[in-house]
Amino acid sequence: MIFLLSADCPDARAAWLRMELNRANYAYYVLDQPEIPDSEYDRLFKELKQIEADYPGLITLNSPTQRVGGEVAEGFSPVVHDVPMLSLNHGFKDSDVEAFDKRISDTLRNSNVEYACELKFDGLAVSLRYEDGRFVQASTRGQGTTGEDITANVKTIRSLPLMLSGDAVPKIIDVRGEVLMFRLDFDKLNKRQREAGQRGFANPRNAAAGSLRQLDSRITAQRPLSFFAYGIGLFDGVPIPDTHSALLDWYASMGLPVNQERAVVRGAAGLLAFLRSVGTRRSALPYDIDGVVYKVNRHDEQARLGFMSRAPRFALAHKFPAEEALTRLLAIEVQVGRTGAITPVARFEPVFVGGATLTNATLHNADEVRRKNILIGDTVIVRRAGDVIPEVVSAIKECRPADAYHFTMPTHCPICRSKIERLPDEAIARCTGGLICSAQRKQALWHFAQRRALDISGLGKKIIDQLVDQKLIHTPAHLFNLVSTTVVQLDRFSNKSAQNLIDSLKRARYTTLSRFIYALGIRHVGESISRDLAQHFGSLDALMSASEEALLEVKKVGPVVMEAIRYFFSEPRNRVVIQQLRAAGVQWPEGPPLPRKPAGSLIGITVVLTGTLPTISRKTAKERLEAAGAKVAKTVSKKTNYVVAGVNAGSKLIQAERLGIDIVDEKEMHRLLENE
Ligand code: IVH
């Protein structure tokens, strides 16, 4: 009957080819047991491509040909996670693990809790949505509640099934896990990059991150990415297994890649034994890990333990100690920050540590250099762990050469020669040059152009350096007078990229008040305070003329922030720059200030209480919340703002998780009552 599957019946042949190729992919990428030779795979693949070219109606979502990447995207659209992607609490020492186990056994009143142990992969967390078994969307974690849509890129990961197998596939499931790059794949990729005259990546994590952030998924398709599933978000349609370990087994049965370096253990002793056993095998693993993760195995017990604001109480990431290496301190130079802060920076002989080659590390301030007793010429220990900034730990006194010498803070700014001052009660010395200082100007401009500020794409650090060094611009307002004929004369610019920059400047003119406030770079005023200020005052003029008392009414503004804001707007040159920016057409919608809430009120907030609270009764909690103006509801719905969860919280907690509602404990509830 072979002829039935040939050209006379292209749909059946295509279905067969899809099945064979998907099976070969699974055997190769997930089971690591290749079933057919590469040449055979290529032949079948080519044949399927041909059928799909002749009959485009036969292309299906799960066709392996759909993994090669397609259209170039303009950007990544936001994806709101139905269930937020949380982070993990961290521990470093054995005693952290013992305390974790004690807290859990006390809360659960179970002295022999069962845990699922797994590896902490050093990659990027993603959420994959499958609907009726089909892969439909992938998103990054972002800040936890909203990520970015990276579907086209994730689809290129060969080990990921585009279709879940088995009979009982859920209607909807968000599979959570980590995208990473194996070390061998990373080495090959870097070799290829360098041969093509491109820069290599510092480590597999950066390579994975860079690959997922490609706007052209055809490039991602050439990057050897892998995936391991370790969690769940929203689900619907089938009951999920009772335990985490069974959940992962179920995933594996549906064809999802699950890492096999995992174990179910009991008590702190079991957790530590897992850590030690992984520790001995760490360097032999084919991918980087930065620790292990312990999770309470039973899902009902997980629900009873609940969440803190950003991390579940039922899990702990046990991180390996940061890697350390020895090198020689060549110099201590100073760097000038955006607000003039002078930071000593250690320059040392290049050294490979924690997955990257380091040549410098900040020493924070002069006191720190003195406290650590580090001399120029010393042999020093430097430390770096994954995402942590590198640091100089200490000097090896025994190796100190006779000509080693102390660092002295310069009296004048190395960039603009203005005086460096250190106020008696401050740890930081500052250049007094303000915007006369080109280093401060450069950083102010960079801050202004950042994605989270005015979002001027195409205006990187190197370009700002040139614009300032060639005296083309002095203030952010001058950016808007740039013309493409000027820009094209700078290094790294073509006609097209110059025009792109001018276009993005045009777009950047239309912004929001909170972005604009943040972009100004007022000391201590970050994104979240900028948002509060914009909401509170509604217009820039109202903010600029706000009295001390009016500023202090804003939620996160205390005396220090208030002073900084007042000082910034009292400086005539800052007012001039703002004036110039407005004249250049920078604009944002303004509105009336928010109506002020009466002090001490939770009016408009709906809270649901569930479980037994540790120190007060449900009744007292309800009275206190109602006295503050909150509505205390019996059931969790989309309108609920907070769920206060105690011990033995049940279905309401699960419902809250599914709806992505903030879950707080009693302590956090007291804080809410105090703050509002
Ligand atoms: S579970 C609710 N399991 O660690 C807990 N995370 O600090 C959600 N990670 O962003 C995470 N390996 O990128 C979990 N086996 C593992 C993990 C893991 C690595 C990462 C993940 C997450 C971060 C949390």
Boltz pocket constraint, residues with backbone or C-beta under 6 A from the ligand:
constraints:
  - pocket:
      binder: B
      contacts: [[A, 85], [A, 86], [A, 87], [A, 88], [A, 89], [A, 118], [A, 119], [A, 120], [A, 121], [A, 122], [A, 123], [A, 124], [A, 125], [A, 141], [A, 177], [A, 178], [A, 230], [A, 231], [A, 293], [A, 312], [A, 315], [A, 317]]
      max_distance: 6.0
